Amino acid sequence: GFGGTLELMKAYPFVYGAVGVHPDDAGIMTQDTLDEIRRLSHMEKMVAIGEIGLDYYWHKEEAEHKQQQEMFRAQMDIAREEKLPFMIHSLDAAEDTLEIVKEYMKKDMSGGIIHCFSYSKEIAAEYLKMGLCLGIGGVLTFKNAKKLKEVAAIAPLSQIVLETDCPYMAPVPMRGRRCDSTMIPYTAEAAAQVLGKDMQTVLEQTCRNGERLFGIPAAEKGAEPCV
């Protein structure tokens, strides 16, 4: 359920929420689930629909793919109708994810993030061309992160957001630990090296990007440091 998100939103003024069902659970979604997502999306601090999308890595059957696509579209409909950005999970489903996102971006969407981006720079370019943000996490610090570094190098800083994928993907030198937001500076440092910018610039700009996308008030004030 969505109880944990709601509790954190209520307990901490600086915590905002997203509501959606991960593709792992697409097969057990019902109309009631979709109605609940829509209802919760009306909450003041609920700022996005996600994490939604496609996962063919853990789900190999064609019938599962069809279910995931149906629920992905249903939740993208909610994002469009409620004028909220979306956050997308996509694993081993590059072509189908891109096709569905392209279809929706022809409609009146409010932007979004391709979470934990893991595909090629050619696919990244397609998402960037649509004005979407790429979510980049601790993987950027890994030795085998050549592909992601190529992606980061072509992305405008205005279209990058940094993320943790908590509790996974802790950056070097924190590998093996539970990832949390205190580790983001390691990812920012790696991004700064790729982009040829200083780390504080990367931290500030990516923070502003998230605030702007999600409509979080600090973006409007523009004066508060992010870190």
Steps between C-alpha positions, in 0.01 A plus 500: 500500500586867511492535879874550549510789255201666664647466850831657395324784317297580811791465742757719320426834332793453258382157375285490187341193347438318175223248455499214252541124463830348385475260202586208732144528633318580175334156504313565825382853416126562469279798423486558876881534499482761226222685681713509816800637308281774356353585841841519667640708213274784617692535827688828528845344543452219247708633213536216245364173365759228541692279508322358195618334181620168361729227632574213264814391686310336785184432299565304180151391392322683218176501704683681781633755252148570377373547857788735579437705186130530582565619857783728386262672258224519762733678742636729228136594435472603866820707475362677194153560643625614841779711345779328695845393381581129474794290619583200285665168581624317189712185503569290189206679338666785313298489178153458653562762768619755246204427272246555779672814631514645147129426460417686821735792444290585194224572753494771766744352753671675792848355449676220677811308596642182354609357833837329540574538129683193368472507121717637217581861420286465184192417708595771750504751214139407414384570855701821523349619171156459659609727787508222760752463783738209549535363852863419579614322814797324654564286191680802350784442751548132407805385302278342234287814453637590155156497335340718768792744488444533124134576574583760766744668263229575241230605749450871574543558874148649496365150416684296764372410845710311755343214694583223742282204396494439876585247638688386188784629281715664766784689330870431527645502768176400680430181301321236705340748739138610508488795262348828622501866400814580704691311228381718211815719509703201377272473197511877454879489502501232228249702295709815542805320360306379196340841438810707570326698774559543872312276740308781674365620166377148424339466844325836476377461141374144538319598819335793320404265216314271739328788678388647169372171361309409814374852571672515839492861629875540566554523124297818491702665778827405332720603792520197726804276461416140422777353712 
